[in-house]
């Protein structure tokens, strides 16, 4: 299966929009939570207090965090792939 987002791709996000369940998001943890950046599928749980991030690759298990562990969560609205020759 081809990756939805690959190294070298460019993504466009809407920082002013709230993500919806099932959206692809760009998310960054706070420095206290590790500061990692993810591009994954988003699911809000427990009235939005918890966030489940799921990889496109089933070999990687979903990751669950508290909403306050994030510096930002932006929905991805476009992926641009470079042309290859």
mmCIF file as gemmi writes it, N, C-alpha and C atoms, coordinates in Angstrom:
data_model
loop_
_atom_site.group_PDB
_atom_site.id
_atom_site.type_symbol
_atom_site.label_atom_id
_atom_site.label_alt_id
_atom_site.label_comp_id
_atom_site.label_asym_id
_atom_site.label_entity_id
_atom_site.label_seq_id
_atom_site.pdbx_PDB_ins_code
_atom_site.Cartn_x
_atom_site.Cartn_y
_atom_site.Cartn_z
_atom_site.occupancy
_atom_site.B_iso_or_equiv
_atom_site.pdbx_formal_charge
_atom_site.auth_seq_id
_atom_site.auth_asym_id
_atom_site.pdbx_PDB_model_num
ATOM 1 N N . UNK Axp A 1 ? 0.838 -1.17 0 1 0 ? 1 A 1
ATOM 2 C CA . UNK Axp A 1 ? 0 0 0 1 0 ? 1 A 1
ATOM 3 C C . UNK Axp A 1 ? 0.89 1.242 0 1 0 ? 1 A 1
ATOM 4 N N . UNK Axp A 2 ? 0.544 2.209 -0.826 1 0 ? 2 A 1
ATOM 5 C CA . UNK Axp A 2 ? 1.297 3.45 -0.898 1 0 ? 2 A 1
ATOM 6 C C . UNK Axp A 2 ? 0.952 4.333 0.297 1 0 ? 2 A 1
ATOM 7 N N . UNK Axp A 3 ? 1.979 4.976 0.855 1 0 ? 3 A 1
ATOM 8 C CA . UNK Axp A 3 ? 1.74 5.895 1.963 1 0 ? 3 A 1
ATOM 9 C C . UNK Axp A 3 ? 0.881 7.064 1.508 1 0 ? 3 A 1
ATOM 10 N N . UNK Axp A 4 ? 0.002 7.543 2.37 1 0 ? 4 A 1
ATOM 11 C CA . UNK Axp A 4 ? -0.796 8.73 2.068 1 0 ? 4 A 1
ATOM 12 C C . UNK Axp A 4 ? 0.092 9.969 2.044 1 0 ? 4 A 1
ATOM 13 N N . UNK Axp A 5 ? 1.014 10.043 2.994 1 0 ? 5 A 1
ATOM 14 C CA . UNK Axp A 5 ? 1.945 11.155 3.071 1 0 ? 5 A 1
ATOM 15 C C . UNK Axp A 5 ? 3.343 10.567 3.173 1 0 ? 5 A 1
ATOM 16 N N . UNK Axp A 6 ? 4.208 11.004 2.265 1 0 ? 6 A 1
ATOM 17 C CA . UNK Axp A 6 ? 5.561 10.446 2.174 1 0 ? 6 A 1
ATOM 18 C C . UNK Axp A 6 ? 6.601 11.528 2.426 1 0 ? 6 A 1
ATOM 19 N N . UNK Axp A 7 ? 7.824 11.123 2.758 1 0 ? 7 A 1
ATOM 20 C CA . UNK Axp A 7 ? 8.89 12.119 2.889 1 0 ? 7 A 1
ATOM 21 C C . UNK Axp A 7 ? 9.006 12.926 1.597 1 0 ? 7 A 1
ATOM 22 N N . UNK Axp A 8 ? 9.162 14.236 1.728 1 0 ? 8 A 1
ATOM 23 C CA . UNK Axp A 8 ? 9.256 15.12 0.569 1 0 ? 8 A 1
ATOM 24 C C . UNK Axp A 8 ? 7.931 15.747 0.176 1 0 ? 8 A 1
ATOM 25 N N . UNK Axp A 9 ? 6.813 15.211 0.66 1 0 ? 9 A 1
ATOM 26 C CA . UNK Axp A 9 ? 5.5 15.794 0.387 1 0 ? 9 A 1
ATOM 27 C C . UNK Axp A 9 ? 5.358 17.101 1.159 1 0 ? 9 A 1
ATOM 28 N N . UNK Axp A 10 ? 4.528 17.964 0.657 1 0 ? 10 A 1
ATOM 29 C CA . UNK Axp A 10 ? 4.195 19.213 1.328 1 0 ? 10 A 1
ATOM 30 C C . UNK Axp A 10 ? 2.738 19.149 1.757 1 0 ? 10 A 1
ATOM 31 N N . UNK Axp A 11 ? 2.462 19.517 3.007 1 0 ? 11 A 1
ATOM 32 C CA . UNK Axp A 11 ? 1.079 19.512 3.476 1 0 ? 11 A 1
ATOM 33 C C . UNK Axp A 11 ? 0.624 20.939 3.753 1 0 ? 11 A 1
ATOM 34 N N . UNK Axp A 12 ? -0.674 21.171 3.574 1 0 ? 12 A 1
ATOM 35 C CA . UNK Axp A 12 ? -1.277 22.449 3.906 1 0 ? 12 A 1
ATOM 36 C C . UNK Axp A 12 ? -2.234 22.208 5.064 1 0 ? 12 A 1
ATOM 37 N N . UNK Axp A 13 ? -2.149 23.061 6.083 1 0 ? 13 A 1
ATOM 38 C CA . UNK Axp A 13 ? -3.011 22.923 7.254 1 0 ? 13 A 1
ATOM 39 C C . UNK Axp A 13 ? -3.839 24.194 7.427 1 0 ? 13 A 1
ATOM 40 N N . UNK Axp A 14 ? -4.945 24.056 8.177 1 0 ? 14 A 1
ATOM 41 C CA . UNK Axp A 14 ? -5.781 25.197 8.556 1 0 ? 14 A 1
ATOM 42 C C . UNK Axp A 14 ? -5.673 25.378 10.064 1 0 ? 14 A 1
ATOM 43 N N . UNK Axp A 15 ? -4.784 26.256 10.527 1 0 ? 15 A 1
ATOM 44 C CA . UNK Axp A 15 ? -4.605 26.417 11.968 1 0 ? 15 A 1
ATOM 45 C C . UNK Axp A 15 ? -5.823 26.997 12.681 1 0 ? 15 A 1
ATOM 46 N N . UNK Axp A 16 ? -6.717 27.653 11.95 1 0 ? 16 A 1
ATOM 47 C CA . UNK Axp A 16 ? -7.885 28.261 12.596 1 0 ? 16 A 1
ATOM 48 C C . UNK Axp A 16 ? -9.078 27.311 12.69 1 0 ? 16 A 1
ATOM 49 N N . UNK Axp A 17 ? -8.971 26.105 12.151 1 0 ? 17 A 1
ATOM 50 C CA . UNK Axp A 17 ? -10.065 25.129 12.17 1 0 ? 17 A 1
ATOM 51 C C . UNK Axp A 17 ? -9.815 24.057 13.214 1 0 ? 17 A 1
ATOM 52 N N . UNK Axp A 18 ? -10.898 23.564 13.794 1 0 ? 18 A 1
ATOM 53 C CA . UNK Axp A 18 ? -10.818 22.437 14.722 1 0 ? 18 A 1
ATOM 54 C C . UNK Axp A 18 ? -10.866 21.138 13.913 1 0 ? 18 A 1
ATOM 55 N N . UNK Axp A 19 ? -10.036 20.159 14.247 1 0 ? 19 A 1
ATOM 56 C CA . UNK Axp A 19 ? -10.099 18.879 13.524 1 0 ? 19 A 1
ATOM 57 C C . UNK Axp A 19 ? -11.38 18.122 13.869 1 0 ? 19 A 1
ATOM 58 N N . UNK Axp A 20 ? -11.813 17.301 12.957 1 0 ? 20 A 1
ATOM 59 C CA . UNK Axp A 20 ? -12.962 16.416 13.172 1 0 ? 20 A 1
ATOM 60 C C . UNK Axp A 20 ? -12.458 14.983 13.284 1 0 ? 20 A 1
ATOM 61 N N . UNK Axp A 21 ? -13.247 14.149 13.92 1 0 ? 21 A 1
ATOM 62 C CA . UNK Axp A 21 ? -12.878 12.73 13.997 1 0 ? 21 A 1
ATOM 63 C C . UNK Axp A 21 ? -12.684 12.182 12.591 1 0 ? 21 A 1
ATOM 64 N N . UNK Axp A 22 ? -11.594 11.465 12.395 1 0 ? 22 A 1
ATOM 65 C CA . UNK Axp A 22 ? -11.271 10.891 11.094 1 0 ? 22 A 1
ATOM 66 C C . UNK Axp A 22 ? -10.401 11.791 10.233 1 0 ? 22 A 1
ATOM 67 N N . UNK Axp A 23 ? -10.154 13.049 10.679 1 0 ? 23 A 1
ATOM 68 C CA . UNK Axp A 23 ? -9.307 13.972 9.927 1 0 ? 23 A 1
ATOM 69 C C . UNK Axp A 23 ? -7.841 13.561 10.033 1 0 ? 23 A 1
ATOM 70 N N . UNK Axp A 24 ? -7.088 13.886 9.001 1 0 ? 24 A 1
ATOM 71 C CA . UNK Axp A 24 ? -5.636 13.812 9.093 1 0 ? 24 A 1
ATOM 72 C C . UNK Axp A 24 ? -5.195 15.121 9.731 1 0 ? 24 A 1
ATOM 73 N N . UNK Axp A 25 ? -4.311 15.046 10.712 1 0 ? 25 A 1
ATOM 74 C CA . UNK Axp A 25 ? -3.862 16.249 11.414 1 0 ? 25 A 1
ATOM 75 C C . UNK Axp A 25 ? -2.349 16.312 11.497 1 0 ? 25 A 1
ATOM 76 N N . UNK Axp A 26 ? -1.857 17.529 11.642 1 0 ? 26 A 1
ATOM 77 C CA . UNK Axp A 26 ? -0.482 17.78 12.029 1 0 ? 26 A 1
ATOM 78 C C . UNK Axp A 26 ? -0.567 18.203 13.482 1 0 ? 26 A 1
ATOM 79 N N . UNK Axp A 27 ? 0.073 17.466 14.367 1 0 ? 27 A 1
ATOM 80 C CA . UNK Axp A 27 ? -0.041 17.71 15.804 1 0 ? 27 A 1
ATOM 81 C C . UNK Axp A 27 ? 1.346 17.769 16.425 1 0 ? 27 A 1
ATOM 82 N N . UNK Axp A 28 ? 1.498 18.703 17.357 1 0 ? 28 A 1
ATOM 83 C CA . UNK Axp A 28 ? 2.766 18.81 18.085 1 0 ? 28 A 1
ATOM 84 C C . UNK Axp A 28 ? 2.491 18.759 19.576 1 0 ? 28 A 1
ATOM 85 N N . UNK Axp A 29 ? 3.242 17.897 20.259 1 0 ? 29 A 1
ATOM 86 C CA . UNK Axp A 29 ? 3.151 17.818 21.71 1 0 ? 29 A 1
ATOM 87 C C . UNK Axp A 29 ? 3.854 19.006 22.347 1 0 ? 29 A 1
ATOM 88 N N . UNK Axp A 30 ? 3.454 19.359 23.56 1 0 ? 30 A 1
ATOM 89 C CA . UNK Axp A 30 ? 4.166 20.388 24.306 1 0 ? 30 A 1
ATOM 90 C C . UNK Axp A 30 ? 5.57 19.884 24.622 1 0 ? 30 A 1
ATOM 91 N N . UNK Axp A 31 ? 6.448 20.792 24.953 1 0 ? 31 A 1
ATOM 92 C CA . UNK Axp A 31 ? 7.81 20.396 25.322 1 0 ? 31 A 1
ATOM 93 C C . UNK Axp A 31 ? 7.791 19.46 26.529 1 0 ? 31 A 1
ATOM 94 N N . UNK Axp A 32 ? 6.906 19.72 27.487 1 0 ? 32 A 1
ATOM 95 C CA . UNK Axp A 32 ? 6.806 18.857 28.675 1 0 ? 32 A 1
ATOM 96 C C . UNK Axp A 32 ? 6.364 17.442 28.324 1 0 ? 32 A 1
ATOM 97 N N . UNK Axp A 33 ? 5.616 17.291 27.213 1 0 ? 33 A 1
ATOM 98 C CA . UNK Axp A 33 ? 5.14 15.975 26.782 1 0 ? 33 A 1
ATOM 99 C C . UNK Axp A 33 ? 6.072 15.338 25.758 1 0 ? 33 A 1
ATOM 100 N N . UNK Axp A 34 ? 7.207 15.978 25.464 1 0 ? 34 A 1
ATOM 101 C CA . UNK Axp A 34 ? 8.186 15.385 24.558 1 0 ? 34 A 1
ATOM 102 C C . UNK Axp A 34 ? 8.437 16.188 23.301 1 0 ? 34 A 1
ATOM 103 N N . UNK Axp A 35 ? 7.493 17.083 22.906 1 0 ? 35 A 1
ATOM 104 C CA . UNK Axp A 35 ? 7.696 17.953 21.751 1 0 ? 35 A 1
ATOM 105 C C . UNK Axp A 35 ? 7.614 17.293 20.392 1 0 ? 35 A 1
ATOM 106 N N . UNK Axp A 36 ? 7.243 16.007 20.341 1 0 ? 36 A 1
ATOM 107 C CA . UNK Axp A 36 ? 7.173 15.308 19.06 1 0 ? 36 A 1
ATOM 108 C C . UNK Axp A 36 ? 6.106 15.906 18.147 1 0 ? 36 A 1
ATOM 109 N N . UNK Axp A 37 ? 6.315 15.754 16.836 1 0 ? 37 A 1
ATOM 110 C CA . UNK Axp A 37 ? 5.363 16.205 15.823 1 0 ? 37 A 1
ATOM 111 C C . UNK Axp A 37 ? 4.864 14.977 15.073 1 0 ? 37 A 1
ATOM 112 N N . UNK Axp A 38 ? 3.547 14.919 14.855 1 0 ? 38 A 1
ATOM 113 C CA . UNK Axp A 38 ? 2.926 13.772 14.192 1 0 ? 38 A 1
ATOM 114 C C . UNK Axp A 38 ? 2.024 14.234 13.064 1 0 ? 38 A 1
ATOM 115 N N . UNK Axp A 39 ? 1.899 13.401 12.057 1 0 ? 39 A 1
ATOM 116 C CA . UNK Axp A 39 ? 0.902 13.579 11.004 1 0 ? 39 A 1
ATOM 117 C C . UNK Axp A 39 ? 0.133 12.265 10.97 1 0 ? 39 A 1
ATOM 118 N N . UNK Axp A 40 ? -1.058 12.274 11.592 1 0 ? 40 A 1
ATOM 119 C CA . UNK Axp A 40 ? -1.802 11.037 11.793 1 0 ? 40 A 1
ATOM 120 C C . UNK Axp A 40 ? -3.3 11.291 11.735 1 0 ? 40 A 1
ATOM 121 N N . UNK Axp A 41 ? -4.069 10.208 11.805 1 0 ? 41 A 1
ATOM 122 C CA . UNK Axp A 41 ? -5.529 10.306 11.868 1 0 ? 41 A 1
ATOM 123 C C . UNK Axp A 41 ? -5.944 10.671 13.283 1 0 ? 41 A 1
ATOM 124 N N . UNK Axp A 42 ? -6.925 11.548 13.394 1 0 ? 42 A 1
ATOM 125 C CA . UNK Axp A 42 ? -7.34 12.128 14.665 1 0 ? 42 A 1
ATOM 126 C C . UNK Axp A 42 ? -8.687 11.57 15.111 1 0 ? 42 A 1
ATOM 127 N N . UNK Axp A 43 ? -8.781 11.247 16.397 1 0 ? 43 A 1
ATOM 128 C CA . UNK Axp A 43 ? -10.055 10.892 17.02 1 0 ? 43 A 1
ATOM 129 C C . UNK Axp A 43 ? -10.084 11.514 18.409 1 0 ? 43 A 1
ATOM 130 N N . UNK Axp A 44 ? -11.135 12.306 18.679 1 0 ? 44 A 1
ATOM 131 C CA . UNK Axp A 44 ? -11.33 12.872 20.016 1 0 ? 44 A 1
ATOM 132 C C . UNK Axp A 44 ? -12.126 11.872 20.844 1 0 ? 44 A 1
ATOM 133 N N . UNK Axp A 45 ? -11.759 11.758 22.108 1 0 ? 45 A 1
ATOM 134 C CA . UNK Axp A 45 ? -12.448 10.848 23.019 1 0 ? 45 A 1
ATOM 135 C C . UNK Axp A 45 ? -12.779 11.6 24.304 1 0 ? 45 A 1
ATOM 136 N N . UNK Axp A 46 ? -13.737 11.062 25.061 1 0 ? 46 A 1
ATOM 137 C CA . UNK Axp A 46 ? -14.069 11.596 26.382 1 0 ? 46 A 1
ATOM 138 C C . UNK Axp A 46 ? -14.367 13.097 26.318 1 0 ? 46 A 1
ATOM 139 N N . UNK Axp A 47 ? -15.311 13.469 25.44 1 0 ? 47 A 1
ATOM 140 C CA . UNK Axp A 47 ? -15.712 14.869 25.228 1 0 ? 47 A 1
ATOM 141 C C . UNK Axp A 47 ? -14.532 15.774 24.857 1 0 ? 47 A 1
ATOM 142 N N . UNK Axp A 48 ? -13.582 15.239 24.107 1 0 ? 48 A 1
ATOM 143 C CA . UNK Axp A 48 ? -12.443 16.019 23.641 1 0 ? 48 A 1
ATOM 144 C C . UNK Axp A 48 ? -11.3 16.135 24.634 1 0 ? 48 A 1
ATOM 145 N N . UNK Axp A 49 ? -11.414 15.508 25.788 1 0 ? 49 A 1
ATOM 146 C CA . UNK Axp A 49 ? -10.35 15.581 26.791 1 0 ? 49 A 1
ATOM 147 C C . UNK Axp A 49 ? -9.175 14.687 26.457 1 0 ? 49 A 1
ATOM 148 N N . UNK Axp A 50 ? -9.413 13.681 25.603 1 0 ? 50 A 1
ATOM 149 C CA . UNK Axp A 50 ? -8.358 12.76 25.187 1 0 ? 50 A 1
ATOM 150 C C . UNK Axp A 50 ? -8.311 12.717 23.667 1 0 ? 50 A 1
ATOM 151 N N . UNK Axp A 51 ? -7.122 12.469 23.145 1 0 ? 51 A 1
ATOM 152 C CA . UNK Axp A 51 ? -6.913 12.416 21.698 1 0 ? 51 A 1
ATOM 153 C C . UNK Axp A 51 ? -6.245 11.095 21.35 1 0 ? 51 A 1
ATOM 154 N N . UNK Axp A 52 ? -6.788 10.423 20.352 1 0 ? 52 A 1
ATOM 155 C CA . UNK Axp A 52 ? -6.204 9.195 19.823 1 0 ? 52 A 1
ATOM 156 C C . UNK Axp A 52 ? -5.629 9.525 18.451 1 0 ? 52 A 1
ATOM 157 N N . UNK Axp A 53 ? -4.34 9.278 18.261 1 0 ? 53 A 1
ATOM 158 C CA . UNK Axp A 53 ? -3.681 9.47 16.97 1 0 ? 53 A 1
ATOM 159 C C . UNK Axp A 53 ? -3.35 8.103 16.397 1 0 ? 53 A 1
ATOM 160 N N . UNK Axp A 54 ? -3.808 7.873 15.173 1 0 ? 54 A 1
ATOM 161 C CA . UNK Axp A 54 ? -3.65 6.569 14.531 1 0 ? 54 A 1
ATOM 162 C C . UNK Axp A 54 ? -2.838 6.715 13.256 1 0 ? 54 A 1
ATOM 163 N N . UNK Axp A 55 ? -1.868 5.842 13.075 1 0 ? 55 A 1
ATOM 164 C CA . UNK Axp A 55 ? -1.025 5.841 11.883 1 0 ? 55 A 1
ATOM 165 C C . UNK Axp A 55 ? -1.769 5.207 10.715 1 0 ? 55 A 1
ATOM 166 N N . UNK Axp A 56 ? -1.378 5.592 9.501 1 0 ? 56 A 1
ATOM 167 C CA . UNK Axp A 56 ? -1.898 4.922 8.313 1 0 ? 56 A 1
ATOM 168 C C . UNK Axp A 56 ? -1.356 3.504 8.222 1 0 ? 56 A 1
ATOM 169 N N . UNK Axp A 57 ? -0.182 3.286 8.782 1 0 ? 57 A 1
ATOM 170 C CA . UNK Axp A 57 ? 0.465 1.98 8.749 1 0 ? 57 A 1
ATOM 171 C C . UNK Axp A 57 ? -0.007 1.171 9.968 1 0 ? 57 A 1
ATOM 172 N N . UNK Axp A 58 ? -0.704 0.05 9.739 1 0 ? 58 A 1
ATOM 173 C CA . UNK Axp A 58 ? -1.221 -0.728 10.863 1 0 ? 58 A 1
ATOM 174 C C . UNK Axp A 58 ? -0.139 -1.367 11.73 1 0 ? 58 A 1
ATOM 175 N N . UNK Axp A 59 ? 1.12 -1.334 11.295 1 0 ? 59 A 1
ATOM 176 C CA . UNK Axp A 59 ? 2.207 -1.883 12.106 1 0 ? 59 A 1
ATOM 177 C C . UNK Axp A 59 ? 2.483 -1.016 13.336 1 0 ? 59 A 1
ATOM 178 N N . UNK Axp A 60 ? 2.008 0.231 13.309 1 0 ? 60 A 1
ATOM 179 C CA . UNK Axp A 60 ? 2.214 1.138 14.432 1 0 ? 60 A 1
ATOM 180 C C . UNK Axp A 60 ? 0.923 1.269 15.23 1 0 ? 60 A 1
ATOM 181 N N . UNK Axp A 61 ? 0.974 1.028 16.523 1 0 ? 61 A 1
ATOM 182 C CA . UNK Axp A 61 ? -0.248 1.097 17.332 1 0 ? 61 A 1
ATOM 183 C C . UNK Axp A 61 ? -0.705 2.543 17.518 1 0 ? 61 A 1
ATOM 184 N N . UNK Axp A 62 ? -2.011 2.756 17.746 1 0 ? 62 A 1
ATOM 185 C CA . UNK Axp A 62 ? -2.51 4.1 18.037 1 0 ? 62 A 1
ATOM 186 C C . UNK Axp A 62 ? -1.878 4.641 19.323 1 0 ? 62 A 1
ATOM 187 N N . UNK Axp A 63 ? -1.793 5.961 19.397 1 0 ? 63 A 1
ATOM 188 C CA . UNK Axp A 63 ? -1.218 6.632 20.562 1 0 ? 63 A 1
ATOM 189 C C . UNK Axp A 63 ? -2.298 7.497 21.192 1 0 ? 63 A 1
ATOM 190 N N . UNK Axp A 64 ? -2.41 7.439 22.509 1 0 ? 64 A 1
ATOM 191 C CA . UNK Axp A 64 ? -3.433 8.203 23.211 1 0 ? 64 A 1
ATOM 192 C C . UNK Axp A 64 ? -2.776 9.227 24.143 1 0 ? 64 A 1
ATOM 193 N N . UNK Axp A 65 ? -3.286 10.464 24.079 1 0 ? 65 A 1
ATOM 194 C CA . UNK Axp A 65 ? -2.764 11.57 24.872 1 0 ? 65 A 1
ATOM 195 C C . UNK Axp A 65 ? -3.913 12.365 25.48 1 0 ? 65 A 1
ATOM 196 N N . UNK Axp A 66 ? -3.594 13.16 26.48 1 0 ? 66 A 1
ATOM 197 C CA . UNK Axp A 66 ? -4.547 14.139 26.998 1 0 ? 66 A 1
ATOM 198 C C . UNK Axp A 66 ? -4.516 15.353 26.067 1 0 ? 66 A 1
ATOM 199 N N . UNK Axp A 67 ? -5.629 16.029 25.907 1 0 ? 67 A 1
ATOM 200 C CA . UNK Axp A 67 ? -5.689 17.183 25 1 0 ? 67 A 1
ATOM 201 C C . UNK Axp A 67 ? -4.676 18.257 25.401 1 0 ? 67 A 1
ATOM 202 N N . UNK Axp A 68 ? -4.476 18.437 26.692 1 0 ? 68 A 1
ATOM 203 C CA . UNK Axp A 68 ? -3.548 19.468 27.139 1 0 ? 68 A 1
ATOM 204 C C . UNK Axp A 68 ? -2.077 19.117 26.882 1 0 ? 68 A 1
ATOM 205 N N . UNK Axp A 69 ? -1.798 17.901 26.422 1 0 ? 69 A 1
ATOM 206 C CA . UNK Axp A 69 ? -0.437 17.507 26.066 1 0 ? 69 A 1
ATOM 207 C C . UNK Axp A 69 ? 0.011 18.1 24.729 1 0 ? 69 A 1
ATOM 208 N N . UNK Axp A 70 ? -0.915 18.743 24.003 1 0 ? 70 A 1
ATOM 209 C CA . UNK Axp A 70 ? -0.608 19.247 22.664 1 0 ? 70 A 1
ATOM 210 C C . UNK Axp A 70 ? -0.388 20.749 22.655 1 0 ? 70 A 1
ATOM 211 N N . UNK Axp A 71 ? 0.621 21.147 21.917 1 0 ? 71 A 1
ATOM 212 C CA . UNK Axp A 71 ? 0.828 22.575 21.636 1 0 ? 71 A 1
ATOM 213 C C . UNK Axp A 71 ? -0.15 23.016 20.559 1 0 ? 71 A 1
ATOM 214 N N . UNK Axp A 72 ? -0.327 22.157 19.533 1 0 ? 72 A 1
ATOM 215 C CA . UNK Axp A 72 ? -1.342 22.42 18.509 1 0 ? 72 A 1
ATOM 216 C C . UNK Axp A 72 ? -1.777 21.122 17.857 1 0 ? 72 A 1
ATOM 217 N N . UNK Axp A 73 ? -2.98 21.156 17.279 1 0 ? 73 A 1
ATOM 218 C CA . UNK Axp A 73 ? -3.514 20.078 16.434 1 0 ? 73 A 1
ATOM 219 C C . UNK Axp A 73 ? -4.226 20.772 15.279 1 0 ? 73 A 1
ATOM 220 N N . UNK Axp A 74 ? -3.641 20.702 14.078 1 0 ? 74 A 1
ATOM 221 C CA . UNK Axp A 74 ? -4.187 21.378 12.907 1 0 ? 74 A 1
ATOM 222 C C . UNK Axp A 74 ? -4.666 20.347 11.886 1 0 ? 74 A 1
ATOM 223 N N . UNK Axp A 75 ? -5.855 20.525 11.335 1 0 ? 75 A 1
ATOM 224 C CA . UNK Axp A 75 ? -6.308 19.608 10.281 1 0 ? 75 A 1
ATOM 225 C C . UNK Axp A 75 ? -5.518 19.838 8.98 1 0 ? 75 A 1
ATOM 226 N N . UNK Axp A 76 ? -5.154 18.751 8.341 1 0 ? 76 A 1
ATOM 227 C CA . UNK Axp A 76 ? -4.479 18.801 7.038 1 0 ? 76 A 1
ATOM 228 C C . UNK Axp A 76 ? -5.566 18.874 5.967 1 0 ? 76 A 1
ATOM 229 N N . UNK Axp A 77 ? -5.432 19.843 5.05 1 0 ? 77 A 1
ATOM 230 C CA . UNK Axp A 77 ? -6.45 20.003 4.004 1 0 ? 77 A 1
ATOM 231 C C . UNK Axp A 77 ? -5.937 19.668 2.613 1 0 ? 77 A 1
ATOM 232 N N . UNK Axp A 78 ? -4.608 19.56 2.488 1 0 ? 78 A 1
ATOM 233 C CA . UNK Axp A 78 ? -4.057 19.245 1.181 1 0 ? 78 A 1
ATOM 234 C C . UNK Axp A 78 ? -2.679 18.62 1.312 1 0 ? 78 A 1
ATOM 235 N N . UNK Axp A 79 ? -2.384 17.663 0.431 1 0 ? 79 A 1
ATOM 236 C CA . UNK Axp A 79 ? -1.058 17.049 0.349 1 0 ? 79 A 1
ATOM 237 C C . UNK Axp A 79 ? -0.571 17.203 -1.081 1 0 ? 79 A 1
ATOM 238 N N . UNK Axp A 80 ? 0.613 17.77 -1.241 1 0 ? 80 A 1
ATOM 239 C CA . UNK Axp A 80 ? 1.207 17.924 -2.569 1 0 ? 80 A 1
ATOM 240 C C . UNK Axp A 80 ? 2.411 17.012 -2.671 1 0 ? 80 A 1
ATOM 241 N N . UNK Axp A 81 ? 2.433 16.244 -3.744 1 0 ? 81 A 1
ATOM 242 C CA . UNK Axp A 81 ? 3.525 15.299 -3.972 1 0 ? 81 A 1
ATOM 243 C C . UNK Axp A 81 ? 4.429 15.856 -5.077 1 0 ? 81 A 1
ATOM 244 N N . UNK Axp A 82 ? 5.742 15.755 -4.897 1 0 ? 82 A 1
ATOM 245 C CA . UNK Axp A 82 ? 6.647 16.251 -5.957 1 0 ? 82 A 1
ATOM 246 C C . UNK Axp A 82 ? 6.567 15.328 -7.165 1 0 ? 82 A 1
ATOM 247 N N . UNK Axp A 83 ? 6.79 15.903 -8.329 1 0 ? 83 A 1
ATOM 248 C CA . UNK Axp A 83 ? 6.845 15.116 -9.559 1 0 ? 83 A 1
ATOM 249 C C . UNK Axp A 83 ? 8.153 14.331 -9.582 1 0 ? 83 A 1
ATOM 250 N N . UNK Axp A 84 ? 8.076 13.108 -10.038 1 0 ? 84 A 1
ATOM 251 C CA . UNK Axp A 84 ? 9.283 12.3 -10.183 1 0 ? 84 A 1
ATOM 252 C C . UNK Axp A 84 ? 9.487 12.017 -11.655 1 0 ? 84 A 1
ATOM 253 N N . UNK Axp A 85 ? 10.729 11.93 -12.063 1 0 ? 85 A 1
ATOM 254 C CA . UNK Axp A 85 ? 11.051 11.685 -13.475 1 0 ? 85 A 1
ATOM 255 C C . UNK Axp A 85 ? 11.67 10.325 -13.645 1 0 ? 85 A 1
